[in-house]
Amino acid sequence: MSAADTGFDLSRWMPPLLVEIEQALSHWVGVDAPAQLGEAMRYAVLDGGKRLRPLLVLAACEAVGGQQDAALRAACAVELIHAYSLVHDDMPCMDNDVLRRGKPTVHVQFGEAQALLAGDALQALAFELIAPMDDAAMQIPAAMQARLCGLLARAAGARGMAGGQAIDLASVGLQLSEVQLRQMHRLKTGALLECSVLMGAACGAASDTAREALGAYGAALGLAFQVVDDILDVVADSATLGKTAGKDAAADKPTYVSLMGLEGARAYADSLAQEAHAALARCGLADTRALSALADQVIRRSH
């Protein structure tokens, strides 16, 4: 069941959380970093982005009745991992892009060395946020900190985002099967989105059934996000996307559109959204309307 069927209003739920996320990121990112590193870090993170991953953390925490302070730190941490990955992804040795979130990419604005360091620093800061060495640590149980760190490290590393990116770079000019393409994107994009949901759940007490269902929801949502990304790369323009449109085709990268065609990819995205809703329906949690609404938004998005 979609959120619209329950009367849930995402447009009222989301804005105050986005303000809270933005304020927290501004407070934590780069304020005391030396030699313009802080400026590059803040440029990479602030004033742009959909903040889908932190919203998923907060929505999942809400669904399990979890600890909100821990969830806000986890939400910002996963966004920092996402931001660092974009900084590195845009560099000449990777995708060599000059536009991100409607403005010049970090290496264009600050130089390649500073961009590399900014990404490194954002990655480290993500783990500092969820395992703080100050009074905030007293409020987050050590077992919860360890669980959050483990989830994020796995999703960001060789068995997650970085591994998927390696497959992506190795697949330029190749014809991948649907199974191979799905595995690449489950790692490259899906792992961090699924992790966002599981980190939110880890901020509270959820049953094994709920955690399994939330993981299945996150996995389906993560893949749906990438399928829609592939569609938008074909049908939207750079101004709407805030990044260079058509770059996947120009780089001869395998995509869901190149594999399935435009209508086939749209149908697959819809089926993944239904899979995500079905997972929520079996999780046994009292209120998953925010998660349901975020799944609908992923499918309907225009950028």
Secondary structure, DSSP 8 states (H G I E B T S, - for coil): --GGGGT--HHHHHHHHHHHHHHHHHHHSSTT-STTHHHHHHHHHSS----HHHHHHHHHHHHHT--HHHHHHHHHHHHHHHHHHHHHHTSTTTT---EETTEE-HHHHH-HHHHHHHHHHHHHHHHHHHS-SSGGGGGS-HHHHHHHHHHHHHHHSTTTHHHHHHHHHHTTT----HHHHHHHHIIIIIHHHHHHHHHHHHTS---HHHHHHHHHHHHHHHHHHHHHHHHHHHHS-HHHHTS-TTHHHHTT---HHHHH-HHHHHHHHHHHHHHHHHHHHTS--S--HHHHHHHHHHHH---
